[in-house]
């Protein structure tokens, strides 16, 4: 995507310059590395194979085990991420910049919220493992919208205004585009953005608990 959009911006017909696109997709890379989630695959396997029963013997929601594993994996990614950042600025030295400290702080906060939102959304989809054997299919369907509406394939600023406005009411832009916009100083309302992230997180948390208790009764009925 970096190569495609950088080349497209050479003609000057887009609102962003090649350097802007370089910085944008670097920020996208950073955001994706810190918010990648795979809990649905692990949870589905536990339910299908029955190993979730051992988790239920502990006085702790199994989701916290997965959350801790995801958080620890972030630390393992840091050397890899730093190496690629150095390589990136070696290839695009003109893209080197230093964001304002307050933007960096807000970016880190938005990263944490984006990770929590992404984790809760996927963990909520994982609850359907109590009813179907391929809950991963729900995540794969979700990923189609995530790919285009999150800002991963292109900045939302390049979308038709109506599409961009509708997208901002969905959770997808807050998983990638909003943290990136915070870091780069793109035009986006900060209060509304953080408010939407918190609102979607609380919504998924509520649905998750409802599905968990209903699904747990069904799982127990299967002899767990």
Backbone torsions as a table, in degrees:
resi	resn	phi	psi	omega
1	UNK	NA	-36.9	177.8
2	UNK	-60.3	-47.1	-179.7
3	UNK	-65.0	-41.0	-177.9
4	UNK	-64.9	-49.8	-176.0
5	UNK	-74.9	-31.7	175.6
6	UNK	-64.0	-41.3	178.2
7	UNK	-67.5	-39.2	-179.5
8	UNK	-66.5	-28.6	-177.9
9	UNK	-81.5	-8.2	-178.2
10	UNK	-60.9	-32.0	-178.3
11	UNK	-76.2	-11.6	178.4
12	UNK	79.7	11.4	-178.2
13	UNK	-85.9	-10.1	-179.1
14	UNK	-100.5	159.4	-177.3
15	UNK	-73.8	-15.9	179.1
16	UNK	-110.3	143.6	179.1
17	UNK	-85.9	167.6	176.0
18	UNK	-55.4	-38.1	178.4
19	UNK	-65.8	-39.5	177.6
20	UNK	-61.3	-42.5	178.7
21	UNK	-65.7	-38.4	178.5
22	UNK	-60.9	-47.3	178.5
23	UNK	-65.2	-38.9	-178.1
24	UNK	-61.0	-49.4	-175.8
25	UNK	-75.9	-21.1	169.3
26	UNK	-66.4	-44.7	178.4
27	UNK	-65.0	-36.0	175.5
28	UNK	-61.8	-43.8	178.9
29	UNK	-60.1	-46.7	179.5
30	UNK	-60.1	-44.4	-178.4
31	UNK	-65.0	-43.1	179.9
32	UNK	-64.8	-39.9	-179.9
33	UNK	-63.0	-33.5	-177.4
34	UNK	-90.0	-7.7	-177.0
35	UNK	-123.2	7.2	179.8
36	UNK	-64.9	139.6	-174.9
37	UNK	-137.5	142.5	178.7
38	UNK	-138.4	20.2	-173.6
39	UNK	-60.9	-30.4	-176.2
40	UNK	-65.4	-35.6	178.8
41	UNK	-67.6	-43.4	-179.7
42	UNK	-67.7	-44.5	-177.2
43	UNK	-68.5	-41.5	178.2
44	UNK	-59.6	-41.0	178.6
45	UNK	-63.7	-40.6	179.5
46	UNK	-63.6	-40.8	-178.8
47	UNK	-70.3	-47.6	-176.7
48	UNK	-64.4	-40.0	-177.5
49	UNK	-87.5	-8.4	178.1
50	UNK	83.9	3.0	-179.0
51	UNK	-74.0	-9.5	175.8
52	UNK	-62.8	-25.2	-179.0
53	UNK	-58.2	-37.8	179.7
54	UNK	-68.6	-33.7	176.7
55	UNK	-65.9	-35.8	-176.0
56	UNK	-71.1	-14.5	176.8
57	UNK	-74.3	-15.6	-179.1
58	UNK	-94.0	144.1	-178.4
59	UNK	-79.5	49.9	-177.2
60	UNK	-152.2	135.8	178.0
61	UNK	-58.6	131.7	-179.9
62	UNK	-56.9	-23.5	179.7
63	UNK	-60.8	-30.6	-179.8
64	UNK	-69.2	-30.6	175.0
65	UNK	-63.7	-45.2	179.3
66	UNK	-66.9	-39.6	179.8
67	UNK	-62.2	-44.0	179.3
68	UNK	-64.1	-39.5	177.8
69	UNK	-63.9	-40.1	177.3
70	UNK	-65.1	-43.5	-178.9
71	UNK	-63.5	-41.0	179.0
72	UNK	-65.7	-34.4	-179.6
73	UNK	-67.8	-27.3	175.6
74	UNK	-58.1	-42.2	-178.5
75	UNK	-64.1	-36.5	179.6
76	UNK	-67.9	-24.5	-179.2
77	UNK	-80.3	-19.5	-171.2
78	UNK	-57.2	-48.5	178.4
79	UNK	-58.9	-40.1	178.4
80	UNK	-63.3	-43.3	-179.9
81	UNK	-64.6	-44.6	-179.8
82	UNK	-62.9	-39.5	178.7
83	UNK	-61.9	-42.8	-179.4
84	UNK	-71.7	-30.0	175.8
85	UNK	-65.2	-44.0	177.7
86	UNK	-61.5	-43.3	178.5
87	UNK	-63.6	-40.5	-179.9
88	UNK	-60.4	-49.3	-178.6
89	UNK	-71.2	-21.2	171.9
90	UNK	-68.7	-34.2	179.1
91	UNK	-85.5	-30.6	-178.5
92	UNK	-128.0	68.6	-178.0
93	UNK	-63.2	-26.7	-179.3
94	UNK	-70.4	-14.9	-179.8
95	UNK	-87.8	-2.6	-178.7
96	UNK	-65.4	130.6	178.9
97	UNK	-154.9	164.5	178.4
98	UNK	-123.2	110.0	179.4
99	UNK	-67.9	153.8	177.6
100	UNK	-60.9	145.0	-177.9
101	UNK	-54.8	-39.3	-178.7
102	UNK	-67.9	-33.0	176.4
103	UNK	-69.0	-37.3	178.8
104	UNK	-64.2	-40.1	178.4
105	UNK	-65.4	-46.3	178.6
106	UNK	-64.8	-33.3	177.4
107	UNK	-63.9	-44.1	179.3
108	UNK	-64.2	-38.9	176.7
109	UNK	-64.9	-43.6	179.6
110	UNK	-66.0	-32.6	176.0
111	UNK	-63.3	-44.7	179.6
112	UNK	-62.5	-44.2	179.1
113	UNK	-66.2	-39.3	179.3
114	UNK	-64.3	-40.5	177.6
115	UNK	-63.6	-45.2	179.2
116	UNK	-62.2	-42.0	178.8
117	UNK	-64.5	-45.5	179.6
118	UNK	-63.8	-41.7	-179.5
119	UNK	-65.6	-46.7	-178.6
120	UNK	-64.4	-39.1	178.6
121	UNK	-62.1	-48.0	-178.0
122	UNK	-70.8	-35.4	177.8
123	UNK	-66.8	-32.5	175.4
124	UNK	-66.2	-44.7	176.2
125	UNK	-61.4	-33.6	-179.8
126	UNK	-63.6	-25.2	179.7
127	UNK	-61.5	-24.7	179.6
128	UNK	-69.6	-6.1	175.1
129	UNK	-63.0	-21.5	177.8
130	UNK	-70.2	-20.5	-177.4
131	UNK	-112.7	-32.0	-178.3
132	UNK	-128.6	154.6	-177.1
133	UNK	-85.6	-14.4	-177.9
134	UNK	-124.9	65.8	175.8
135	UNK	-65.5	-21.5	178.3
136	UNK	-58.9	-28.0	179.4
137	UNK	-61.2	-32.6	177.5
138	UNK	-65.8	-43.1	178.1
139	UNK	-63.1	-38.6	179.4
140	UNK	-66.1	-36.3	176.1
141	UNK	-68.7	-43.7	177.2
142	UNK	-58.4	-37.6	-175.5
143	UNK	-64.5	-27.9	177.4
144	UNK	-60.9	-43.8	177.4
145	UNK	-72.5	-38.7	178.6
146	UNK	-59.6	-39.0	-177.1
147	UNK	-61.6	-40.8	-172.9
148	UNK	-99.0	-32.1	-173.8
149	UNK	-96.5	-7.7	-178.8
150	UNK	-85.8	-12.6	-175.0
151	UNK	92.2	5.3	-179.4
152	UNK	-70.0	-39.8	-178.6
153	UNK	-85.1	-29.7	-178.9
154	UNK	-164.4	149.5	176.8
155	UNK	-61.2	141.2	179.0
156	UNK	-65.1	-18.9	178.5
157	UNK	-64.5	-20.1	179.9
158	UNK	-90.9	-7.3	-179.5
159	UNK	-76.5	157.5	170.3
160	UNK	-55.9	141.4	-175.2
161	UNK	-52.1	-42.3	-178.5
162	UNK	-64.6	-43.1	179.9
163	UNK	-63.3	-42.9	179.9
164	UNK	-64.1	-40.3	-179.6
165	UNK	-65.9	-42.2	178.4
166	UNK	-65.8	-41.4	-178.5
167	UNK	-61.0	-34.8	-177.2
168	UNK	-69.1	-10.3	175.5
169	UNK	-93.2	-4.8	177.3
170	UNK	-98.4	166.8	179.8
171	UNK	-76.2	-14.2	-169.5
172	UNK	-63.1	-46.4	-178.2
173	UNK	-62.4	-24.2	-176.3
174	UNK	-82.7	-3.8	176.4
175	UNK	-87.3	-26.6	180.0
176	UNK	-137.8	-56.9	-169.5
177	UNK	-61.3	-44.2	-176.3
178	UNK	-64.2	-48.8	175.6
179	UNK	-57.4	-39.4	178.5
180	UNK	-64.2	-43.7	179.4
181	UNK	-62.6	-37.1	177.7
182	UNK	-63.2	-44.6	-177.8
183	UNK	-67.6	-41.5	-173.8
184	UNK	-90.0	-10.3	-179.3
185	UNK	79.7	26.2	176.0
186	UNK	-70.4	157.7	-175.6
187	UNK	-70.7	103.5	177.1
188	UNK	-155.3	136.5	-179.9
189	UNK	-70.1	117.6	-175.4
190	UNK	-69.0	-47.3	-177.4
191	UNK	-61.8	-45.4	179.0
192	UNK	-63.6	-41.2	-179.1
193	UNK	-61.4	-50.6	179.7
194	UNK	-65.7	-35.6	177.8
195	UNK	-63.1	-42.1	178.7
196	UNK	-66.4	-36.9	178.5
197	UNK	-63.1	-45.1	179.6
198	UNK	-65.8	-41.2	-178.1
199	UNK	-63.3	-46.7	179.6
200	UNK	-66.1	-36.2	178.2
201	UNK	-63.6	-44.7	178.7
202	UNK	-65.3	-37.1	179.1
203	UNK	-64.0	-47.9	179.6
204	UNK	-65.3	-35.4	178.6
205	UNK	-63.3	-41.8	178.7
206	UNK	-65.6	-45.9	179.0
207	UNK	-64.7	-37.6	179.5
208	UNK	-60.6	-46.1	-179.5
209	UNK	-65.3	-38.4	179.6
210	UNK	-64.0	-46.3	178.8
211	UNK	-67.2	-34.7	-179.2
212	UNK	-61.8	-48.6	-177.5
213	UNK	-69.3	-37.1	177.1
214	UNK	-69.5	-42.8	-179.9
215	UNK	-68.1	-34.5	-179.3
216	UNK	-65.3	-37.6	177.1
217	UNK	-65.2	-37.7	177.5
218	UNK	-68.4	-40.3	179.2
219	UNK	-63.9	-41.3	178.2
220	UNK	-65.5	-33.6	178.6
221	UNK	-67.9	-16.8	179.4
222	UNK	-88.6	5.4	175.5
223	UNK	100.5	13.0	-179.5
224	UNK	-71.1	NA	NA
